[in-house]
Structure formats: C-alpha cells, structure tokens
Amino acid sequence: ILQAQGKLDDALAAYQQEKSIQETLVESAPSDKERQIDLASSNSRISRVHELQGKLDEALISSERRTVIMENLATDSPSNKRFQDELARSHSVLGGLLVKKGQYREVAPVGWTA
C-alpha cells in the first residue's frame, strides 16, 4: 500500500523490516525452502523500491541476493518447476536492471557482439 501511495521511503523501511524477520526465520530453519522463498521475495520488493527511487546500484544488490537464493533452491531441487521459474524471473529482473544502468555487456550472451 505504501509503495502504491508513492511513499517509497516508508515502503522501503517496511520491506527492510520484513527482510530482517525473514532472515531470522531462515537462520532458525535453514532447510525450510518456503522461508527461503519468502526471503527472496523480500529482496525482490526492496529491489523494486530502490529501482523506483532511481537507486539502481542498490536495486542490483537486492536483486542479486534474490537470484543467489533462487539459484541455490533451483540447484538443490532441479525438478521443482516453481524454483526454476522463479530463477528465470530473477535473471530477467537482473538483466533489466543492468540494461537500465547501461551495462549491456553484462547482459549479452557469451560470444555476442554489438
């Protein structure tokens, strides 16, 4: 709601508080994959607010954190379509942020030339 109202600083504070709670929950139950998904989602929300604020470096950091979590889940459970799909979305968001920053080489596939 705060984000939709344009109260980005307040939304960011709420999302960071959520992330802190999720990190504690993951630490207390590291094998709970749903907790890890929740933490990844927290990072995604933080990334989006940073992006809306024009803070692309910060957005990339949170997006990379989400991607790492999803890579770990997808690697541990290669037949889990949800994890594979979320990993693909993570890479898509990460690529979009890199494009916004003008870092085209980081987005381009290996061997691709402009």
Secondary structure, DSSP 4 states (H G I P E B T S, - for coil): -TTTTT-HHHHHHHHHHHHHHHHHHHHH-TT-HHHHHHHHHHHHHHHHHHHHTT-HHHHHHHHHHHHHHHHHHHHH-TT-HHHHHHHHHHHHHHHHHHHHTT-HHHHSPTT---
